[in-house]
């Protein structure tokens, strides 16, 4: 199968909620020499963008979105180890999670995969993570960066709290934030160090923060 056909197939597998196809095509992508990074950004993430847009226009509903999310996770299971086997560049350490009260994790997982793929040591706390845990773990692990994802306007203030907790403890830690309702202006307002609109830019951002 041609490269573009595989990438389009990955996108369609997410849109069509087809877990088996997402997994099979991810394997095929690797067999054909397509990098895991490219399969994620040019295939899967494009599909998830279509699903997000459809959800916003009420063209699909939560059960379908969850099935697309499952297809995305299935594909990521195939692709993620390939990213981890990437070059060991000994870059910095990042503690990342989705803030308390927020169970959205797809975008965060893509950011994790990209950071790992570009050589960062990543500690993924998961989703719905207590705000003090971000800071405590970063302190324990001697991390360089705390990264937090928030997908809802109600959970976005958790990012502000993380900055406050770091300031209260006087820690030498950089912060970076993202998620659909998060903007550059918001991150500036709360005193965060960096914002990225997507996973591809998150890696460049992390590098610039070190
Ligand atoms: C998928 C989804 C779900 C799935 C989540 C599955 C999962 N395992 O993650 C399910 C179905 C479970 C779900 C549940 C809910 N959802 Co929902 N969901 C979405 C949806 C459609 C897509 C999100 C997504 O995965 N996008 C794809 C990924 C790849 O993109 P992304 O998350 O934006 O991430 C990218 C960037 O933002 C960035 N990024 C993300 N994180 C970070 C972090 C850092 C550090 C950096 C630098 C960058 C970065 O990089 C990522 C990759 O490029 C959005 C719609 C939307 N427009 O976002 C609604 C949306 C986020 N959900 C919403 C809501 C309200 C809910 C529910 C409350 C619904 C309900 N009534 O039950 C619950 C939440 C319960 C809770 N306590 O959290 C609202 C939030 C509204 C708001 N602004 O407050 C949205 C915006 C839909 C809407 N228009 O109403 N949801």
py3Dmol code that shows the C-alpha trace and the ligand (Angstrom):
import py3Dmol

protein = """\
ATOM      1  CA  UNK A   1       0.000   0.000   0.000  1.00  0.00           C
ATOM      2  CA  UNK A   2       1.313   3.489  -0.786  1.00  0.00           C
ATOM      3  CA  UNK A   3       2.400   5.701   2.091  1.00  0.00           C
ATOM      4  CA  UNK A   4      -0.351   8.301   1.668  1.00  0.00           C
ATOM      5  CA  UNK A   5      -2.920   5.510   1.445  1.00  0.00           C
ATOM      6  CA  UNK A   6      -1.771   4.133   4.815  1.00  0.00           C
ATOM      7  CA  UNK A   7      -1.816   7.591   6.461  1.00  0.00           C
ATOM      8  CA  UNK A   8      -5.295   8.304   5.064  1.00  0.00           C
ATOM      9  CA  UNK A   9      -6.373   4.830   6.175  1.00  0.00           C
ATOM     10  CA  UNK A  10      -5.222   5.562   9.730  1.00  0.00           C
ATOM     11  CA  UNK A  11      -7.190   8.806   9.724  1.00  0.00           C
ATOM     12  CA  UNK A  12     -10.285   7.010   8.405  1.00  0.00           C
ATOM     13  CA  UNK A  13      -9.925   4.196  10.961  1.00  0.00           C
ATOM     14  CA  UNK A  14     -10.215   6.779  13.761  1.00  0.00           C
ATOM     15  CA  UNK A  15     -13.151   8.553  12.108  1.00  0.00           C
ATOM     16  CA  UNK A  16     -14.891   5.210  11.459  1.00  0.00           C
ATOM     17  CA  UNK A  17     -14.207   3.975  15.031  1.00  0.00           C
ATOM     18  CA  UNK A  18     -12.472   0.900  13.600  1.00  0.00           C
ATOM     19  CA  UNK A  19     -10.127  -0.407  16.298  1.00  0.00           C
ATOM     20  CA  UNK A  20      -8.919  -3.437  14.297  1.00  0.00           C
ATOM     21  CA  UNK A  21      -8.132  -1.370  11.224  1.00  0.00           C
ATOM     22  CA  UNK A  22      -6.319   1.254  13.325  1.00  0.00           C
ATOM     23  CA  UNK A  23      -4.142  -1.474  14.860  1.00  0.00           C
ATOM     24  CA  UNK A  24      -3.529  -3.326  11.558  1.00  0.00           C
ATOM     25  CA  UNK A  25      -2.659  -0.186   9.630  1.00  0.00           C
ATOM     26  CA  UNK A  26      -0.291   0.952  12.385  1.00  0.00           C
ATOM     27  CA  UNK A  27       1.576  -2.323  12.003  1.00  0.00           C
ATOM     28  CA  UNK A  28       1.549  -1.931   8.247  1.00  0.00           C
ATOM     29  CA  UNK A  29       2.869   1.624   8.554  1.00  0.00           C
ATOM     30  CA  UNK A  30       5.847   0.373  10.563  1.00  0.00           C
ATOM     31  CA  UNK A  31       6.424  -2.514   8.122  1.00  0.00           C
ATOM     32  CA  UNK A  32       6.473  -0.036   5.261  1.00  0.00           C
ATOM     33  CA  UNK A  33       9.053   2.113   7.024  1.00  0.00           C
ATOM     34  CA  UNK A  34       6.734   4.968   7.964  1.00  0.00           C
ATOM     35  CA  UNK A  35       7.946   6.506  11.214  1.00  0.00           C
ATOM     36  CA  UNK A  36       5.708   6.195  14.275  1.00  0.00           C
ATOM     37  CA  UNK A  37       5.876   9.981  14.735  1.00  0.00           C
ATOM     38  CA  UNK A  38       4.538  10.554  11.210  1.00  0.00           C
ATOM     39  CA  UNK A  39       1.870   7.852  11.528  1.00  0.00           C
ATOM     40  CA  UNK A  40       0.580   9.627  14.641  1.00  0.00           C
ATOM     41  CA  UNK A  41       0.694  13.224  13.426  1.00  0.00           C
ATOM     42  CA  UNK A  42      -0.250  12.681   9.762  1.00  0.00           C
ATOM     43  CA  UNK A  43      -2.632   9.781  10.314  1.00  0.00           C
ATOM     44  CA  UNK A  44      -4.227   9.270  13.721  1.00  0.00           C
ATOM     45  CA  UNK A  45      -4.197  12.877  14.956  1.00  0.00           C
ATOM     46  CA  UNK A  46      -5.815  14.053  11.711  1.00  0.00           C
ATOM     47  CA  UNK A  47      -8.606  11.531  12.318  1.00  0.00           C
ATOM     48  CA  UNK A  48      -9.103  12.679  15.893  1.00  0.00           C
ATOM     49  CA  UNK A  49      -9.313  16.284  14.668  1.00  0.00           C
ATOM     50  CA  UNK A  50     -12.150  15.287  12.322  1.00  0.00           C
ATOM     51  CA  UNK A  51     -13.929  13.546  15.226  1.00  0.00           C
ATOM     52  CA  UNK A  52     -13.468  16.595  17.505  1.00  0.00           C
ATOM     53  CA  UNK A  53     -14.882  18.916  14.850  1.00  0.00           C
ATOM     54  CA  UNK A  54     -17.846  16.611  14.235  1.00  0.00           C
ATOM     55  CA  UNK A  55     -18.517  16.395  17.962  1.00  0.00           C
ATOM     56  CA  UNK A  56     -18.453  20.192  18.262  1.00  0.00           C
ATOM     57  CA  UNK A  57     -21.033  20.402  15.425  1.00  0.00           C
ATOM     58  CA  UNK A  58     -23.152  17.677  17.100  1.00  0.00           C
ATOM     59  CA  UNK A  59     -22.649  15.391  14.097  1.00  0.00           C
ATOM     60  CA  UNK A  60     -21.393  12.599  16.381  1.00  0.00           C
ATOM     61  CA  UNK A  61     -22.086  11.942  20.068  1.00  0.00           C
ATOM     62  CA  UNK A  62     -20.106  10.756  23.081  1.00  0.00           C
ATOM     63  CA  UNK A  63     -20.454   6.970  22.475  1.00  0.00           C
ATOM     64  CA  UNK A  64     -18.954   7.366  18.998  1.00  0.00           C
ATOM     65  CA  UNK A  65     -16.209   9.631  20.305  1.00  0.00           C
ATOM     66  CA  UNK A  66     -15.313   7.011  22.905  1.00  0.00           C
ATOM     67  CA  UNK A  67     -15.056   4.349  20.223  1.00  0.00           C
ATOM     68  CA  UNK A  68     -12.780   6.612  18.176  1.00  0.00           C
ATOM     69  CA  UNK A  69     -10.733   7.137  21.333  1.00  0.00           C
ATOM     70  CA  UNK A  70     -10.457   3.353  21.751  1.00  0.00           C
ATOM     71  CA  UNK A  71      -9.260   3.015  18.144  1.00  0.00           C
ATOM     72  CA  UNK A  72      -6.709   5.753  18.805  1.00  0.00           C
ATOM     73  CA  UNK A  73      -5.446   3.962  21.941  1.00  0.00           C
ATOM     74  CA  UNK A  74      -5.192   0.629  20.088  1.00  0.00           C
ATOM     75  CA  UNK A  75      -3.059   2.226  17.394  1.00  0.00           C
ATOM     76  CA  UNK A  76      -0.943   4.069  19.961  1.00  0.00           C
ATOM     77  CA  UNK A  77      -0.151   0.754  21.677  1.00  0.00           C
ATOM     78  CA  UNK A  78       1.457  -0.413  18.442  1.00  0.00           C
ATOM     79  CA  UNK A  79       3.258   2.850  17.687  1.00  0.00           C
ATOM     80  CA  UNK A  80       4.345   4.032  21.133  1.00  0.00           C
ATOM     81  CA  UNK A  81       7.116   1.406  21.692  1.00  0.00           C
ATOM     82  CA  UNK A  82       8.678   2.446  18.404  1.00  0.00           C
ATOM     83  CA  UNK A  83       8.859   6.017  19.619  1.00  0.00           C
ATOM     84  CA  UNK A  84      10.445   4.925  22.888  1.00  0.00           C
ATOM     85  CA  UNK A  85      13.125   3.016  21.004  1.00  0.00           C
ATOM     86  CA  UNK A  86      14.063   6.249  19.293  1.00  0.00           C
ATOM     87  CA  UNK A  87      17.334   8.028  19.826  1.00  0.00           C
ATOM     88  CA  UNK A  88      18.383   8.405  23.441  1.00  0.00           C
ATOM     89  CA  UNK A  89      19.351  12.018  23.555  1.00  0.00           C
ATOM     90  CA  UNK A  90      19.400  12.409  27.317  1.00  0.00           C
ATOM     91  CA  UNK A  91      17.185  15.449  27.173  1.00  0.00           C
ATOM     92  CA  UNK A  92      15.329  16.710  30.224  1.00  0.00           C
ATOM     93  CA  UNK A  93      12.751  15.053  32.427  1.00  0.00           C
ATOM     94  CA  UNK A  94       9.065  15.940  32.107  1.00  0.00           C
ATOM     95  CA  UNK A  95       6.275  15.126  34.566  1.00  0.00           C
ATOM     96  CA  UNK A  96       2.939  15.279  32.754  1.00  0.00           C
ATOM     97  CA  UNK A  97      -0.734  14.563  33.395  1.00  0.00           C
ATOM     98  CA  UNK A  98      -4.271  15.760  32.890  1.00  0.00           C
ATOM     99  CA  UNK A  99      -5.453  17.973  35.738  1.00  0.00           C
ATOM    100  CA  UNK A 100      -7.807  16.999  38.541  1.00  0.00           C
ATOM    101  CA  UNK A 101     -11.463  16.609  37.532  1.00  0.00           C
ATOM    102  CA  UNK A 102     -10.602  16.051  33.880  1.00  0.00           C
ATOM    103  CA  UNK A 103     -10.586  12.599  32.302  1.00  0.00           C
ATOM    104  CA  UNK A 104      -9.611  13.655  28.769  1.00  0.00           C
ATOM    105  CA  UNK A 105      -6.320  11.962  27.964  1.00  0.00           C
ATOM    106  CA  UNK A 106      -6.027  11.437  24.219  1.00  0.00           C
ATOM    107  CA  UNK A 107      -4.249  14.726  23.511  1.00  0.00           C
ATOM    108  CA  UNK A 108      -2.024  14.312  26.563  1.00  0.00           C
ATOM    109  CA  UNK A 109      -1.097  10.802  25.407  1.00  0.00           C
ATOM    110  CA  UNK A 110      -0.104  12.118  21.997  1.00  0.00           C
ATOM    111  CA  UNK A 111       2.058  14.771  23.670  1.00  0.00           C
ATOM    112  CA  UNK A 112       3.657  12.045  25.841  1.00  0.00           C
ATOM    113  CA  UNK A 113       4.400   9.931  22.763  1.00  0.00           C
ATOM    114  CA  UNK A 114       5.958  12.864  20.944  1.00  0.00           C
ATOM    115  CA  UNK A 115       8.110  13.896  23.907  1.00  0.00           C
ATOM    116  CA  UNK A 116       9.315  10.329  24.378  1.00  0.00           C
ATOM    117  CA  UNK A 117       9.947  10.066  20.657  1.00  0.00           C
ATOM    118  CA  UNK A 118      12.176  13.101  20.720  1.00  0.00           C
ATOM    119  CA  UNK A 119      14.263  11.808  23.612  1.00  0.00           C
ATOM    120  CA  UNK A 120      12.689  13.257  26.759  1.00  0.00           C
ATOM    121  CA  UNK A 121      12.405  11.191  29.906  1.00  0.00           C
ATOM    122  CA  UNK A 122       8.659  11.348  30.520  1.00  0.00           C
ATOM    123  CA  UNK A 123       6.763  10.474  33.686  1.00  0.00           C
ATOM    124  CA  UNK A 124       3.113  10.164  32.731  1.00  0.00           C
ATOM    125  CA  UNK A 125       0.921  10.530  35.817  1.00  0.00           C
ATOM    126  CA  UNK A 126      -2.275   9.798  33.890  1.00  0.00           C
ATOM    127  CA  UNK A 127      -5.559  11.671  33.996  1.00  0.00           C
ATOM    128  CA  UNK A 128      -7.620  13.314  36.743  1.00  0.00           C
ATOM    129  CA  UNK A 129      -4.467  13.958  38.752  1.00  0.00           C
ATOM    130  CA  UNK A 130      -4.454  15.860  42.056  1.00  0.00           C
ATOM    131  CA  UNK A 131      -2.713  19.184  41.469  1.00  0.00           C
ATOM    132  CA  UNK A 132      -0.258  18.775  44.321  1.00  0.00           C
ATOM    133  CA  UNK A 133       0.797  15.422  42.858  1.00  0.00           C
ATOM    134  CA  UNK A 134       2.201  17.135  39.746  1.00  0.00           C
ATOM    135  CA  UNK A 135       4.473  19.246  41.930  1.00  0.00           C
ATOM    136  CA  UNK A 136       5.366  16.551  44.480  1.00  0.00           C
ATOM    137  CA  UNK A 137       6.324  14.046  41.797  1.00  0.00           C
ATOM    138  CA  UNK A 138       8.320  16.626  39.873  1.00  0.00           C
ATOM    139  CA  UNK A 139      10.210  17.467  43.060  1.00  0.00           C
ATOM    140  CA  UNK A 140      10.835  13.783  43.903  1.00  0.00           C
ATOM    141  CA  UNK A 141      11.928  12.910  40.386  1.00  0.00           C
ATOM    142  CA  UNK A 142      14.072  16.044  40.020  1.00  0.00           C
ATOM    143  CA  UNK A 143      12.184  16.874  36.837  1.00  0.00           C
ATOM    144  CA  UNK A 144      12.894  19.905  34.678  1.00  0.00           C
ATOM    145  CA  UNK A 145       9.376  20.527  33.409  1.00  0.00           C
ATOM    146  CA  UNK A 146       5.833  20.062  34.715  1.00  0.00           C
ATOM    147  CA  UNK A 147       3.321  19.740  31.873  1.00  0.00           C
ATOM    148  CA  UNK A 148      -0.427  19.699  32.342  1.00  0.00           C
ATOM    149  CA  UNK A 149      -3.325  19.170  29.991  1.00  0.00           C
ATOM    150  CA  UNK A 150      -6.834  20.551  30.578  1.00  0.00           C
ATOM    151  CA  UNK A 151      -9.713  20.037  28.158  1.00  0.00           C
ATOM    152  CA  UNK A 152     -12.483  21.876  29.968  1.00  0.00           C
ATOM    153  CA  UNK A 153     -12.999  25.476  31.001  1.00  0.00           C
ATOM    154  CA  UNK A 154     -13.915  24.161  34.451  1.00  0.00           C
ATOM    155  CA  UNK A 155     -10.599  22.312  34.879  1.00  0.00           C
ATOM    156  CA  UNK A 156      -8.312  24.868  33.216  1.00  0.00           C
ATOM    157  CA  UNK A 157      -7.867  26.779  36.545  1.00  0.00           C
ATOM    158  CA  UNK A 158      -6.001  23.693  37.791  1.00  0.00           C
ATOM    159  CA  UNK A 159      -3.066  24.825  35.652  1.00  0.00           C
ATOM    160  CA  UNK A 160      -2.986  28.136  37.541  1.00  0.00           C
ATOM    161  CA  UNK A 161      -2.947  26.248  40.821  1.00  0.00           C
ATOM    162  CA  UNK A 162       0.056  24.200  39.648  1.00  0.00           C
ATOM    163  CA  UNK A 163       2.002  27.416  38.972  1.00  0.00           C
ATOM    164  CA  UNK A 164       1.034  28.712  42.424  1.00  0.00           C
ATOM    165  CA  UNK A 165       2.115  25.491  44.150  1.00  0.00           C
ATOM    166  CA  UNK A 166       5.502  25.650  42.415  1.00  0.00           C
ATOM    167  CA  UNK A 167       5.931  29.290  43.426  1.00  0.00           C
ATOM    168  CA  UNK A 168       4.918  28.575  47.027  1.00  0.00           C
ATOM    169  CA  UNK A 169       7.583  25.886  47.264  1.00  0.00           C
ATOM    170  CA  UNK A 170      10.115  28.058  45.452  1.00  0.00           C
ATOM    171  CA  UNK A 171      11.010  25.228  43.069  1.00  0.00           C
ATOM    172  CA  UNK A 172      13.157  25.650  39.999  1.00  0.00           C
ATOM    173  CA  UNK A 173      10.689  24.023  37.610  1.00  0.00           C
ATOM    174  CA  UNK A 174       9.431  25.143  34.219  1.00  0.00           C
ATOM    175  CA  UNK A 175       5.773  24.688  33.311  1.00  0.00           C
ATOM    176  CA  UNK A 176       4.068  24.056  30.008  1.00  0.00           C
ATOM    177  CA  UNK A 177       0.369  23.808  29.354  1.00  0.00           C
ATOM    178  CA  UNK A 178      -2.056  22.814  26.645  1.00  0.00           C
ATOM    179  CA  UNK A 179      -5.497  21.447  25.816  1.00  0.00           C
ATOM    180  CA  UNK A 180      -8.375  22.667  23.673  1.00  0.00           C
ATOM    181  CA  UNK A 181      -9.541  25.641  25.842  1.00  0.00           C
ATOM    182  CA  UNK A 182      -5.969  26.701  26.704  1.00  0.00           C
ATOM    183  CA  UNK A 183      -4.418  29.693  24.916  1.00  0.00           C
ATOM    184  CA  UNK A 184      -1.138  31.542  24.861  1.00  0.00           C
ATOM    185  CA  UNK A 185      -2.844  34.458  26.666  1.00  0.00           C
ATOM    186  CA  UNK A 186      -4.119  32.169  29.430  1.00  0.00           C
ATOM    187  CA  UNK A 187      -0.680  30.698  30.034  1.00  0.00           C
ATOM    188  CA  UNK A 188       0.825  34.197  30.192  1.00  0.00           C
ATOM    189  CA  UNK A 189      -1.894  35.324  32.569  1.00  0.00           C
ATOM    190  CA  UNK A 190      -1.261  32.484  35.018  1.00  0.00           C
ATOM    191  CA  UNK A 191       2.522  32.894  34.880  1.00  0.00           C
ATOM    192  CA  UNK A 192       3.223  29.627  33.071  1.00  0.00           C
ATOM    193  CA  UNK A 193       6.402  29.273  31.012  1.00  0.00           C
ATOM    194  CA  UNK A 194       5.054  27.871  27.776  1.00  0.00           C
ATOM    195  CA  UNK A 195       2.035  26.963  25.657  1.00  0.00           C
ATOM    196  CA  UNK A 196       1.794  24.707  22.618  1.00  0.00           C
ATOM    197  CA  UNK A 197      -1.337  24.200  20.515  1.00  0.00           C
ATOM    198  CA  UNK A 198      -0.408  20.645  19.512  1.00  0.00           C
ATOM    199  CA  UNK A 199       1.923  17.759  20.276  1.00  0.00           C
ATOM    200  CA  UNK A 200       4.319  18.460  17.432  1.00  0.00           C
ATOM    201  CA  UNK A 201       4.967  21.964  18.784  1.00  0.00           C
ATOM    202  CA  UNK A 202       5.074  20.705  22.381  1.00  0.00           C
ATOM    203  CA  UNK A 203       8.430  19.001  21.765  1.00  0.00           C
ATOM    204  CA  UNK A 204      10.014  22.195  20.394  1.00  0.00           C
ATOM    205  CA  UNK A 205       8.561  24.084  23.321  1.00  0.00           C
ATOM    206  CA  UNK A 206       9.993  21.636  25.857  1.00  0.00           C
ATOM    207  CA  UNK A 207      13.407  21.929  24.203  1.00  0.00           C
ATOM    208  CA  UNK A 208      13.264  25.720  24.385  1.00  0.00           C
ATOM    209  CA  UNK A 209      12.394  25.623  28.093  1.00  0.00           C
ATOM    210  CA  UNK A 210      15.515  23.694  29.090  1.00  0.00           C
TER     211      UNK A 210
END
"""
ligand_1 = """\
91
LIG
C -12.758 12.774 23.120
C -13.601 13.650 24.020
C -14.126 13.059 25.165
C -13.852 11.611 25.568
C -12.481 11.508 26.249
C -11.833 10.150 26.025
C -10.439 10.087 26.561
N -10.069 8.882 26.981
O -9.678 11.060 26.588
C -15.028 11.330 26.543
C -16.165 10.780 25.717
C -14.753 10.387 27.697
C -15.364 12.758 26.992
C -16.014 13.040 28.188
C -16.411 14.333 28.528
N -16.312 15.460 27.790
Co -15.273 15.569 26.176
N -14.526 15.819 24.490
C -13.855 15.021 23.703
C -13.541 15.776 22.388
C -14.592 15.398 21.356
C -12.192 15.533 21.764
C -10.984 15.705 22.682
C -9.817 15.027 22.038
O -9.432 13.920 22.417
N -9.256 15.654 20.971
C -8.155 15.095 20.190
C -6.821 15.428 20.826
C -5.690 14.837 19.957
O -6.718 16.844 20.844
P -6.523 17.683 22.178
O -7.053 16.956 23.339
O -6.955 19.079 21.958
O -4.927 17.682 22.366
C -4.038 18.349 21.497
C -3.729 19.796 21.911
O -4.752 20.412 22.658
C -2.426 19.705 22.624
N -2.391 19.385 24.052
C -3.250 18.669 24.804
N -2.819 18.548 26.042
C -1.653 19.197 26.121
C -0.771 19.381 27.188
C 0.382 20.109 26.991
C 1.326 20.284 28.114
C 0.650 20.685 25.721
C 1.853 21.505 25.544
C -0.229 20.500 24.659
C -1.361 19.749 24.855
O -1.771 18.653 21.948
C -2.716 17.619 21.660
C -2.268 16.812 20.472
O -1.993 17.606 19.345
C -13.657 17.264 22.871
C -13.986 18.279 21.767
C -12.840 19.195 21.461
N -13.091 20.079 20.519
O -11.781 19.154 22.053
C -14.746 17.149 23.952
C -14.770 18.174 25.071
C -13.353 18.478 25.566
N -15.514 17.458 26.112
C -16.309 18.216 26.806
C -17.127 17.779 27.886
C -18.037 18.830 28.493
C -17.057 16.458 28.353
C -17.876 15.850 29.493
C -18.104 16.723 30.735
C -19.181 15.407 28.847
C -20.282 14.919 29.723
N -21.308 15.697 29.717
O -20.131 13.887 30.341
C -17.040 14.595 29.854
C -15.871 14.926 30.813
C -15.888 14.303 32.108
C -14.642 14.708 32.878
N -14.774 14.812 34.179
O -13.564 14.924 32.374
C -16.246 19.664 26.300
C -15.536 20.638 27.237
C -16.234 21.986 27.215
C -15.463 23.011 27.947
N -14.803 23.903 27.225
O -15.461 23.028 29.133
C -15.626 19.490 24.880
C -14.802 20.693 24.372
C -16.805 19.219 23.906
C -17.742 20.395 23.771
N -17.617 21.184 22.725
O -18.614 20.579 24.581
N -14.941 13.678 26.082
"""
view = py3Dmol.view(width=600, height=400)
view.addModel(protein, "pdb")
view.setStyle({"model": 0}, {"cartoon": {"style": "trace"}})
view.addModel(ligand_1, "xyz")
view.setStyle({"model": 1}, {"stick": {}})
view.zoomTo()
view.show()
